Amino acid sequence: MSRYRPPRTAGTPLITAAGEARLRAELHELWNVRRPQVTQAVSEAAALGDRSENAEYIYGKKMLREIDSRVRFLRKRLENLKVIDARPADPTKVYFGAWVTLEDEAGVEKRYRIVGPDELDLRQNLISIDSPLARALVGKALDAEVRLQTPAGEQCWYIVEIEYLDN
């Protein structure tokens, strides 16, 4: 069995201003706070002598590799992202950055924000523009019916509210 995994697609290169700020804050934290701490710990562990059986040294080097890998990814990704912070020309339709309130056939309402793939967080109801639900919503107007095939069968929602906030 091979360990090869095909490269993951980067997704749509769009991000909200708040999402970009979070990624830049993470990059700053990793490069200016975490990496110097781990580097100091590695140098202290290396000073203890034999590095082949020094768990602190081995773990520290592993942490440095992970931090450096994430820093490289963030720098490259931030170069390619396009920040969308302006409202669309037609705010009565669903586009990137919109908060959309959906109501299902049972009358249960759910609210989602359409964001870039780097901001995806279902706990905060942030869905990726690349997700099937977001793709089905984009371009739809208020009171539109949205049908989507899910593993549980076809589901139907109605757009109850479209809102564009500044953040």
C-alpha positions, -999 to 999 in steps of 0.1 A, spaced: 0 0 0 14 33 -11 17 64 12 12 87 -19 -16 111 -17 -24 133 -47 -20 170 -40 -51 187 -26 -66 215 -47 -61 249 -32 -97 259 -37 -110 293 -47 -84 320 -39 -109 343 -22 -109 354 14 -127 379 35 -108 407 52 -114 391 86 -101 358 73 -70 373 59 -64 391 93 -67 357 111 -42 340 87 -17 369 91 -21 368 129 -14 330 128 17 336 106 30 363 130 24 341 160 42 311 144 72 331 131 77 357 159 66 339 190 64 301 187 95 295 164 119 315 187 106 296 217 111 262 201 145 272 187 156 282 222 143 248 236 161 229 209 194 247 215 191 240 253 184 203 246 213 201 222 236 215 248 228 185 270 250 162 249 239 130 230 213 140 205 204 105 193 185 96 225 175 131 235 137 132 234 135 170 239 159 176 210 141 152 187 106 166 196 119 202 192 133 195 158 100 179 147 81 210 160 104 233 141 97 213 109 60 216 114 62 253 122 84 259 91 60 239 69 30 259 81 48 292 77 58 283 41 21 273 34 7 305 49 32 328 31 25 312 -3 -13 311 3 -14 347 14 4 358 -18 -23 341 -40 -54 351 -21 -77 379 -32 -94 398 -4 -130 406 -10 -142 433 13 -166 453 -9 -203 446 -10 -216 432 -43 -233 455 -69 -266 436 -63 -270 430 -25 -304 413 -31 -286 382 -43 -263 357 -26 -226 362 -33 -193 357 -15 -193 371 20 -231 370 24 -249 358 56 -277 337 43 -307 325 64 -323 293 51 -355 277 61 -362 240 54 -396 224 47 -401 218 85 -397 255 92 -363 252 109 -340 281 101 -302 280 98 -278 309 90 -245 305 71 -219 328 58 -202 320 25 -164 324 29 -132 312 13 -120 276 18 -93 289 43 -119 302 66 -142 272 68 -156 267 103 -189 249 107 -190 257 144 -193 294 135 -216 286 105 -189 296 79 -192 275 48 -167 274 19 -177 289 -14 -165 256 -29 -191 236 -9 -221 222 -28 -245 242 -6 -227 275 -13 -225 268 -50 -262 261 -50 -269 294 -32 -247 318 -52 -267 340 -75 -300 332 -59 -323 360 -46 -346 363 -16 -374 337 -14 -357 314 -39 -359 277 -35 -326 258 -33 -326 220 -39 -295 200 -32 -288 163 -34 -273 151 0 -264 116 12 -297 116 31 -316 124 -1 -327 156 -18 -332 185 5 -350 218 -1 -344 252 15 -358 286 10 -337 318 13 -353 338 40 -327 366 45 -295 378 28 -273 401 47 -239 416 40 -220 428 71 -188 448 73 -167 421 89 
